[in-house]
Amino acid sequence: MIDVMFGALYGLVTSPHIMGLMLVAVVCGLLVGVTPGIGGKLSIAMAIPFVYGMDMVAGSVFLLAMHAVNGTSGQISSIMFGIPGDGDDAATTLDGYPLAKKGQAARALGASITASGVGGILGAAVFALMIPVLEPIVLMFSPAEFFLVALLGISFIAFLSSGDKIVKGLIVGFYGLMLATVGMDPQTGTPRYAGDMLFLWDGVSLVTAVLALFAVPEMIALGAKGGAISAAPMEDKNFSYRQLLSGVMEVPRNWWLVTRTSVIGAVIGMIPGLGGSAAAWLCYGHAVQSSKHPEMFGRGAIEGVIAPETASNAKEGGSLLPTLFFGIPGSSGMAVLLGAFLILGIQPGAFMITEHLDLVWTLIWALVVGNLIAVSILLFVCRWVAVLTFVNGRMLVPFILVFIAIGCYVSEYQWQNLVVLVLFSAIGYGFLRAGWPRAPFVIGLVLGSKAEESLNQALQLWGYAFFLRPLSLVLIGMIVALMSYAVYRNMRPSRHQVQIGG
C-alpha cells in the first residue's frame, strides 16, 4: 500500500505532460468557478471532447483537477459582490460579503482561499484513510438514513434564523421546501405544479434560485446606494497584503473548526445525493452552533467564511469514493465525471482496489496537488480581484446583471429560467428590504427533494419501522438534541442570538 501510494505521487509530479495538463485544468477550473451560475458539471461536459482518446491516467487527472478547484474560486464573487458562484458558495455570501463591505475583502479572500485548499487536501486525506473500511461505511446508509440526514440539515434553519427572526426564517424555509416539490413526482413520475412547462419537470433550477435570491437583490441595492461596494474610509481602500496574510492565518487559528468541517464535508460527500450545498450549509450551521459568539454570524464572522469553504471542497474527496468503488455518483458533478471516466475506459467497481489501486492513489494525489496549485494562483492574483470592491457600484451593476442572466441561461440552456430569475429576484429583493432571512430558503430547496425521495423509498422498504433502525435512532437523537438546544437558546434573554438577514 505504501509503495503504491508514493509511487503514484512520484509518477504524477515527475511527468511534465500530466503536470502541464493539471496546470491547464486548474486554470480552466478556476475561471469556471469564478463565473456565477456556471458550475463544474458544464466544464466537465465541455472538456469531454478534448480528453476523448487521451490516456486513462492523464485524462482522469485533467478532469478531476478541473472539477475539484471549481469551488476554490467560486467564493470570489460571493465575497466581492454577494453573488454565489453556484449553490455551494451561497453560505459563504452570508459573512464574506459583509466583510467586503467593511473593507476587509482581502482578509475574507485570504481565509476563504486557504480554507478551500486545506479542505480539499483534508478531504483527499479522509478518502485515503477510508479506503480500508470504505465498503461497510457507504453501504450502511439506506434511504432511511438519507431522509434523516436531510432532515438534520433542514433543522439548522432554527440556528440560521433565531431570535426575533425565527418565525420569518421558518416561513422562508418552508417556502423553499414547497418549491422543492415542483417537478416530477418521485413515486408516480407525473409532473407536479409544473403543468405543461417542461423546464419545470426537473424542478426549480438551484442556480437560478440562488442567483435570484442573493445576487440580483444585492445588485439592485448596490445600484440604488451608489458609490463603491466597500463602506470603508478612503484611507483603507488599498489592498493590503498584510490583511491578506491575516486572512490566511485565520485558518491555522481556527484549525479545530477546519478539521471538523473537513471531516463532516468529506463524510457528507460520501453519501450519494446530498452534494456540496448540503455540506456547506450543514457546516455553516455547525460553525454557528459551536461558536462562542454566534451573534457575529451574518455580520462578518470569519468562521462563517472558513466553515462552508472548507466543507464544500472537502466533499470532493468524499464524493469520489462511492463514484470510483461503487459506480454511485456522490454528487451531480461526479455523475458527469463518472460518464467521462467511462469514456476514458475507467470501470468503477471493487476491482479498483485490486487492479487499479495505483490509479486511485493518483487521483487522490491529483486532488492534493491541484488544490495547492489553485491556492498559489489565487493568492497571487486576488490582489487585483479585491480592488474591485472599491469600483463605483453603478458602473458594475449592468455588466454583472447581464453576466448573471448569461450564467442562469447557460447553466441549463433554458430561456424560461430567465423568467424565473426575474420573479424570484422580486421576491428576494422584498426579503432584503423587509429584513427577512434568505438562507433558510436555500436549505429548504436543496434538501427538500432529497428528503422527499428518500422518505418515499424508506416507507416502501420498511414502512414506518425505518425510524427504529439503529442508525436512524442515532440521527433522530441528533435532530431532537439540535432542536431542543435551539429552543432553549431562544428562550433565554437575547444572549448569543444569531441575526442573519441575508
Steps between C-alpha positions, in 0.01 A plus 500: 500500500777746596700420185193553281414827679840665458554343159184673379622833639840461334343408167271802521749775587781372276289493185522835316206398281265426791614800705452725197151363447425551870612864484272562201216317677542706819495829310190395305333379817571827680361704210182291495469519878528878517222538240163519676249239390740277307570190704756224474257270318504724195880523495536120512245454224679754280838338568396144406564549124853621579592201719337240273769250400742636760694268730286378791719653771562832326136548403361413842751725678412788268125465557522446876740792554276733300191390690663505844613865488169646380401573857839653585430806286121505526512698824669799331175631353319400822730719707551785255143549378280271708451282190545127566692321226256212546283346772806382694623859548176651626592440866827692456304805386338544842824611669741550210304786341457692830877475550556647152262787576708571811813530284631158605470326165868399504461338842188312390663388175817384676300296750260352243765408242722338761206321663390367160847365427542345845149352479577341163822349634339372821208360299748302289668384823166380639440308176844339530440400861159356415628265230549202737150535647309668218248230412322462838490877548331577168265203508387589852290786364159411364216731388392517866832659599497726192164638610612562858828662395305737274262568790801574720612760247154657484497527880794741475246760388436555872863606544517717189197707598468504876401792718216718374547360148432135578139512376607685186781250448264205531259660253779556249634148560161342437470715188816331375361158597181579312687590183705180535180305421475660155592249230457128442343302783770252613238225545263536206719688251224752431572873498390701805428873496671519161213458254623491144818697580765239421783706650342454844472123473852469642413742778590862565859570394717539808742729315213727394347504847829581674591775255151649526483489881855619570665660197238713327360660819852599604565652158176697514587623848854586387372698203254688718770575759765620255866540585743215556406159632723544804386742765854536637657848516719619215826435683406134540419445135840358401546127476711386792718196475523516876122464512519215248761324714282561804217320322731211409606468864136482611497142373768366739348714777172312444668166434251301707204645310682432170567140600143437613336654194743320267406164647129588498520620140689188387251270675204686345672464163511124551120492529370501142248769422563755774760705311715803579213736584394272785860477624547878494173579678533224758853614590393864506228406747756301699729803513213713633406235753855450630606865500549698821368809319218385270354850497780601261389261226337679209687820589851397396616202709815349351388155621194540276738518202737224608246229590296479175806540276687223681200269482404564137852413380550210741188329366674446163731242656207333672275495193776340294484191724155361404555618142813290452423194710125458456421691182262714706566872436547687825365822345357634176847612395636154571218355286636686198855409601399133522380512140831655397691229688306232313594664168867486610466128575479520878248245628394581858470205735668304774784399267620862512664392827647176370601590144512881475603613848782700339242702304298558818804638680589712196155661515536558875836672445345698211251646749786601731732644235214668311383682812855613581537644148159668521574664836839624376347657188206661680707648783717662234224645280240591763686829560349620172166335565449652846535860382175455306315565827600864471368551146182705473215254534278666241765437235513129582132424548394486130790275403452268796125473441568400139761256628247354744241460223753324274610272783138420581428407140821306436458290815210308340447667159137574587389853411202458732742513794546869419131553577542307825805716574294819470215368716724364773715813493195708589432266792864508607510880490184507708669274757804728501299818548281345771796352686388138456773232497566340162734217603220265622345511152808340347510229766137413438545493122823298508397238754124485442508280190767274655288456812182422305661247268678320785183498715298335222766233449533435875122461540485255212781289647417497871185704559517715811729243660793672330499747792609211726813410305814541720662772289162669458464521878841664525407761239159559662676558831727756334203681344309511831807622688565766237145633503479488881815706528367749244176541700693532826733762356213707364313491830790669675512880508664615178842351570695366204215553257580450139381783284538393140328724258624358175 
